[in-house]
Amino acid sequence: MTKEPQKKKILITGGAGFIGSNLTEYFLAEGYKVTVLDNFLTGYRENLKPFMDHPCFTLIEGDIRDFDCCRNAVKDAEYVLHEAALGSVPRSMKNPQMSLEINEGGFINMLEAAREQRVRRFIYAASSSVYGDDTHAFKQEDCTGNVLSPYALSKKLNEITAFNYSRIFGIETIGLRYFNVFGRRQDPDGAYAAVIPRFLLSLIHHEAPTIYGDGSSSRDFTYIDNVIQANEKAMLTENPEAVNTVYNIACGAETTLNELFAVLQENLAEKDLTIRSVAVQYGPPRKGDIAHSLADISRAVKLLGYVPEIDVAEGLKRTVDWYWNEYGCAEEIKE
């Protein structure tokens, strides 16, 4: 009788968050053992509810600022997908100390715990915010500017720390510089909500969303399924040239905030015609925000075999459908 191969164990930090919970769902479906470490500071128990009774799922409620907790969580893991962080540029401007304490201090704890436990590979969520005031039209991994916020600083420090650990201690690390990820389960509430869920919730409630600036600033919006693909390829690559570096993870397409609003409004208007009459309002530009962000993804394509399968238009359509089912249908029933 052939013995069934041992299922590989993955630790996902921040697994109750938007990206982390989507990674958890995917890798459980692929047959991995998944442990989630989360303190629920910004993540939601509701995101993990579908997995709580799964035989290959383990939840550890703890904080990456606690080194003993990190050490316990990483035990027996073959891979670490480090998604835990205190996100949002505006939040980091308001409380820089907390952003650095969690995003850099917690990162060092997790990386050191992974080194101690001889984890095979440490893959971490980097950020397009590290490009700062770089003026190049295409953002290339080796050409970053001066960072413009404490959040961006923390992400830059993560990369420096990972390079250092790879060089000195030999641990394999891969940083994935996410560009404006969006999709199902992204939090639409609160002062620090990302632009797409914030726009969607406002439109569903027939309220005018706010664009900071004149709407000409642009982003390389990246659907969540592309991010899942990038994490899987980073985890499983056997190409020695592909490790101990960072990658832009995006679609390689530019969308202005004005264009984004128009697409979201049109998609929602197919479900509620009155949404077409909701106007946008404009506010002053926010300090620390980058004006334009467009990724060169050629390194990820060449070394990881990453190819974004869901373009922005399709990703926005799927996202609108998900948010309408979660929030719009309930609104219709309530009315």
Secondary structure, 3 states (H helix, E strand, C coil): CCCCCCCCEEEEECCCCHHHHHHHHHHHHCCCEEEEEECCCCCCHHHHHHHCCCCCEEEEECCCCCHHHHHHHCCCCCEEEECCCCCCHHHHHHCHHHHHHHHHHHHHHHHHHHHHCCCCEEEEEEEHHHHCCCCCCCECCCCCCCCCCHHHHHHHHHHHHHHHHHHHHCCCEEEEEECCEECCCCCCCCCCCCHHHHHHHHHHCCCCCEEECCCCCEECCEEHHHHHHHHHHHHHCCCHHHCCEEEEECCCCCEEHHHHHHHHHHHHHCCCHHHHHCCCEEECCCCCCCCECCECCHHHHHHHCCCCCCCHHHHHHHHHHHHHHHHHHHHHHHC
